[in-house]
Amino acid sequence: MKNCGLLYEEEAAIAQEFSLKDAWDKIIHADSVRRIAEDRVEKQTTSFTGTRSGKRWELSISVSSFAEAILNGCDDVEQA
């Protein structure tokens, strides 16, 4: 999913794109969730963190952008 967040995994030195399935898996299996509020930022970020096979990960997403991406995907399926 492009442009709605970043996935950081301990073994990867950089943030990476993620699929809808990756996002759902991280949301379901998160150990903690926190809302990151910043002044003058239009779309606030929610951070989900957890571990997989003993390695830490963090998914930071704009929930509104994530929901918009899902709706766009639904529109694409309906139009196909």
C-alpha positions as CSV (number, residue, x, y, z in Angstrom):
1,M,0.0,0.0,0.0
2,K,1.6,3.2,-1.1
3,N,1.5,6.6,0.5
4,C,-0.4,5.7,3.7
5,G,2.4,4.6,6.0
6,L,5.7,2.8,6.6
7,L,6.7,-0.6,7.9
8,Y,10.0,-0.8,9.8
9,E,11.4,-4.3,10.6
10,E,14.4,-4.8,12.8
11,E,16.4,-6.8,10.2
12,A,15.7,-4.1,7.5
13,A,17.6,-0.9,7.8
14,I,15.0,1.1,5.8
15,A,11.2,1.5,5.8
16,Q,9.4,-0.6,3.3
17,E,6.1,-0.6,1.5
18,F,3.5,-3.1,2.7
19,S,0.5,-5.0,1.4
20,L,-3.1,-4.9,2.8
21,K,-2.5,-8.3,4.3
22,D,0.7,-7.1,6.0
23,A,-1.2,-4.2,7.5
24,W,-4.0,-6.3,8.8
25,D,-1.5,-8.9,10.3
26,K,0.4,-6.1,12.0
27,I,-2.8,-4.4,13.4
28,I,-4.1,-7.7,14.7
29,H,-0.8,-8.9,16.3
30,A,0.4,-5.5,17.6
31,D,1.6,-5.5,21.2
32,S,1.0,-1.7,21.5
33,V,-0.8,1.1,19.6
34,R,-0.1,4.8,20.0
35,R,-1.4,7.9,18.3
36,I,1.2,10.3,17.3
37,A,-0.2,13.9,17.4
38,E,1.9,16.6,15.8
39,D,1.0,20.2,15.5
40,R,0.2,21.4,12.0
41,V,0.1,17.9,10.5
42,E,-3.0,17.3,8.5
43,K,-3.1,13.5,8.7
44,Q,-2.1,12.2,12.1
45,T,-0.2,8.9,12.4
46,T,-1.0,5.8,14.4
47,S,1.9,3.5,15.3
48,F,1.5,-0.3,15.9
49,T,4.5,-2.2,17.3
50,G,5.2,-5.8,18.0
51,T,7.6,-8.7,17.5
52,R,7.8,-11.5,15.0
53,S,10.2,-14.4,15.5
54,G,11.9,-12.3,18.2
55,K,12.4,-9.3,16.0
56,R,10.7,-5.9,16.6
57,W,8.6,-4.2,13.9
58,E,6.7,-0.9,13.7
59,L,3.9,0.0,11.3
60,S,3.2,3.7,11.2
61,I,0.1,4.6,9.2
62,S,-2.2,7.5,8.6
63,V,-5.6,5.8,9.3
64,S,-7.4,8.2,7.0
65,S,-5.1,7.5,4.1
66,F,-5.2,3.7,4.9
67,A,-9.0,3.8,4.8
68,E,-8.9,5.8,1.6
69,A,-6.6,3.2,0.0
70,I,-9.0,0.4,1.0
71,L,-11.9,2.3,-0.5
72,N,-10.0,2.9,-3.8
73,G,-9.2,-0.8,-3.9
74,C,-12.9,-1.6,-3.5
75,D,-13.8,0.8,-6.3
76,D,-11.2,-0.9,-8.6
77,V,-12.7,-4.4,-7.8
78,E,-16.2,-3.1,-8.5
79,Q,-15.2,-1.6,-11.8
80,A,-13.4,-4.8,-13.0
